[in-house]
Amino acid sequence: METLEDEIEYNEIQLELQKLLDEIDVIVLQEYEELLEIETKMLLSSAIVDGFILQKDGYTLPTSFGLKSKDADKAIGEALKKYIDRMNPLVEKYNLDSDEKRMEAFQDLDVDNVYDNDVEDFFDWIEDLDDFI
């Protein structure tokens, strides 16, 4: 049986995004459907913008993302932290030296996870970074 990984070859940056989407999907499947609500998507997007795209000095992830369970909040925080930590070395390696390049890398709609979800399924679409500054 062919898997999604067999069908699509992602680059290193896309694989990190796919891993993040997979981790979030596992949490959604555990009955935390509020992850699909716009308020939660906005909180997740803010964390990615501040922690990865804008790379704000001294930024720390929030402890709550508006989920009904502290365990789910913690799992989301851990997934976001892992993504940011894995992406930071790739910023230099792949010349993601501007906010726009990092935003483009994150909002890659060519990346689907194993459940056929993309970044828009879990994050609010970022039109203008000025909304986050």
HUFENHU-V422681 format. One record per residue. N is the residue number from 1. PSI is psi as a letter, one per 40 degrees, with the letter a starting at -180 (none if undefined). OMEGA is omega in whole degrees, -180 to 180 (999 if undefined). BURIAL is I if it has 24 or more other ideal C-beta (glycine too) atoms within 12 Angstrom, else O. Layout:
N|PSI|OMEGA|BURIAL, N|PSI|OMEGA|BURIAL
//
This chain:
1|h|-179|O, 2|h|177|O, 3|i|178|O, 4|d|-179|O, 5|d|178|O, 6|d|-174|O, 7|d|-173|O, 8|h|175|O, 9|h|179|O, 10|i|172|O, 11|i|-175|O, 12|d|-180|O, 13|d|180|I, 14|d|178|I, 15|d|178|I, 16|d|177|I, 17|d|179|I, 18|d|178|I, 19|d|179|I, 20|d|180|I, 21|d|177|I, 22|d|-179|I, 23|d|179|I, 24|d|180|I, 25|d|178|I, 26|d|179|I, 27|d|177|I, 28|d|-179|I, 29|e|178|O, 30|f|174|O, 31|f|177|O, 32|g|-176|I, 33|e|177|O, 34|e|175|I, 35|e|-179|I, 36|e|-180|I, 37|i|-174|O, 38|d|-179|O, 39|d|179|O, 40|d|178|I, 41|d|179|I, 42|d|178|O, 43|d|178|I, 44|d|179|I, 45|d|178|I, 46|d|180|I, 47|d|179|I, 48|d|179|I, 49|d|-177|I, 50|d|-174|I, 51|d|-177|I, 52|d|-173|I, 53|d|179|I, 54|e|-180|I, 55|f|-179|I, 56|h|179|O, 57|h|176|O, 58|e|-178|O, 59|h|172|O, 60|i|-179|O, 61|i|175|I, 62|i|178|O, 63|e|179|O, 64|h|177|O, 65|f|177|I, 66|e|180|I, 67|i|-176|I, 68|e|-177|O, 69|h|176|O, 70|d|178|O, 71|d|178|O, 72|d|176|I, 73|d|-179|I, 74|d|-180|O, 75|d|178|I, 76|d|178|I, 77|d|179|I, 78|d|179|O, 79|d|179|I, 80|d|-180|I, 81|d|179|I, 82|d|179|O, 83|d|-179|I, 84|d|180|I, 85|d|180|O, 86|d|-178|O, 87|d|-176|I, 88|d|177|O, 89|d|-179|O, 90|e|179|I, 91|d|180|I, 92|d|-177|O, 93|d|-176|O, 94|e|175|O, 95|f|176|O, 96|g|-169|I, 97|e|176|O, 98|i|178|O, 99|d|-177|I, 100|d|179|O, 101|d|179|O, 102|d|178|I, 103|d|179|I, 104|d|178|O, 105|d|-179|I, 106|d|-176|I, 107|f|-179|I, 108|h|-178|I, 109|e|175|O, 110|e|-178|O, 111|h|173|I, 112|i|176|I, 113|a|-176|I, 114|e|178|O, 115|e|178|O, 116|f|175|O, 117|i|176|I, 118|a|-174|I, 119|d|-180|I, 120|d|180|O, 121|d|-176|I, 122|e|-176|I, 123|i|174|I, 124|h|-179|I, 125|h|-177|O, 126|h|178|I, 127|d|-172|O, 128|h|180|O, 129|d|178|I, 130|d|178|O, 131|e|-176|O, 132|e|-176|I, 133|none|999|O
//
